[in-house]
């Protein structure tokens, strides 16, 4: 089983920027992203999220997002995906970076999730 990361943001440049940042510590972790609407406007797209799931070479995915409507589109895309996707209600940049660096180091999922717990948005 391989683990990968998916980043979803309302702003295409934010999604791409977070991925650029986390690739600095996780060169071997499969990372994909979905940013903006299908028209490259502010918002999210279930189709883009589904593509990010499909394009990620990992068997199991950790998904991070910025705002509530991204969560809604993620939840719909998860329902349609054949992959196991874990969705985290955590601070986007900090949690994606933490997860990526831990996965790069070979840390098991349960330990990664323990490190993400304090980053939960309430």
C-alpha positions in Angstrom: 0.0 0.0 0.0 1.3 3.4 -0.9 0.2 6.7 0.5 -0.1 10.0 -1.3 -1.4 13.5 -0.8 -4.0 15.6 -2.5 -4.3 19.4 -1.9 -7.5 21.3 -2.8 -7.8 25.0 -2.7 -10.2 27.6 -4.0 -7.3 29.4 -5.7 -5.3 27.6 -8.3 -2.1 29.4 -7.3 -2.5 28.5 -3.6 -3.0 24.8 -4.4 0.1 24.8 -6.7 2.1 26.8 -4.1 1.4 24.4 -1.3 2.5 21.5 -3.5 5.7 23.3 -4.4 6.4 23.8 -0.7 5.7 20.2 0.4 7.7 18.7 -2.5 10.7 20.2 -0.9 10.4 17.7 2.0 8.7 14.9 0.2 10.2 14.3 -3.2 9.2 10.6 -3.2 5.6 11.0 -2.0 2.9 11.1 -4.8 1.3 14.6 -4.6 -1.5 16.0 -6.8 -3.7 19.0 -6.5 -6.9 20.6 -7.6 -7.3 24.4 -7.5 -10.1 26.7 -8.7 -13.1 26.0 -10.8 -13.2 24.4 -14.2 -13.0 28.0 -15.6 -9.9 28.8 -13.4 -12.0 31.1 -11.2 -12.1 31.1 -7.4 -13.9 28.0 -6.1 -13.5 24.3 -6.4 -14.4 21.6 -8.9 -15.4 18.0 -8.2 -14.1 17.1 -11.7 -10.7 18.6 -10.9 -10.6 16.8 -7.5 -11.5 13.5 -9.2 -8.7 14.0 -11.7 -6.3 14.7 -8.9 -7.3 11.4 -7.2 -6.9 9.5 -10.5 -3.6 11.1 -11.4 -2.1 10.3 -8.0 -0.1 7.0 -8.2 -0.7 6.1 -4.6 -3.3 3.5 -3.5 -4.5 5.5 -0.5 -4.8 9.3 -0.3 -4.6 11.9 2.4 -6.7 14.9 1.3 -6.3 18.5 2.6 -8.4 21.5 1.7 -8.8 25.2 2.5 -12.5 26.1 2.9 -15.9 24.4 3.5 -17.2 24.1 -0.1 -13.9 22.4 -1.0 -14.8 19.8 1.6 -18.2 19.3 0.1 -16.7 18.7 -3.4 -14.0 16.4 -1.8 -16.7 14.4 -0.1 -18.6 13.9 -3.4 -15.4 13.0 -5.3 -14.5 10.5 -2.5 -17.9 8.8 -3.0 -17.0 8.3 -6.7 -13.4 7.2 -6.2 -12.1 3.6 -6.1 -9.3 4.8 -3.8 -9.4 5.1 -0.1 -9.3 8.8 0.7 -8.8 10.2 4.2 -10.2 13.7 4.5 -8.7 16.0 7.2 -10.3 19.1 8.7 -6.9 20.6 9.5 -4.9 23.7 8.7 -4.1 23.3 5.0 -0.4 24.3 4.7 0.7 23.0 8.0 -1.0 19.7 7.8 -0.1 18.9 4.2 3.6 19.8 5.0 3.5 17.7 8.2 1.9 14.7 6.5 4.2 14.9 3.5 7.4 15.0 5.6 6.3 12.1 7.8 5.3 10.0 4.8 8.6 10.7 3.2 10.3 9.4 6.4 8.2 6.2 6.2 6.0 7.0 9.2 2.8 4.8 9.4 -0.6 6.4 8.7 -1.7 6.1 12.4 1.3 8.1 13.6 0.8 10.7 10.8 -2.8 11.2 12.0 -1.6 11.6 15.6 0.6 14.4 14.4 -2.2 16.0 12.5 -4.7 16.0 15.4 -3.5 19.2 17.0 -3.9 21.0 13.6 -7.6 20.3 13.5 -9.8 23.3 12.7 -12.7 23.5 15.2 
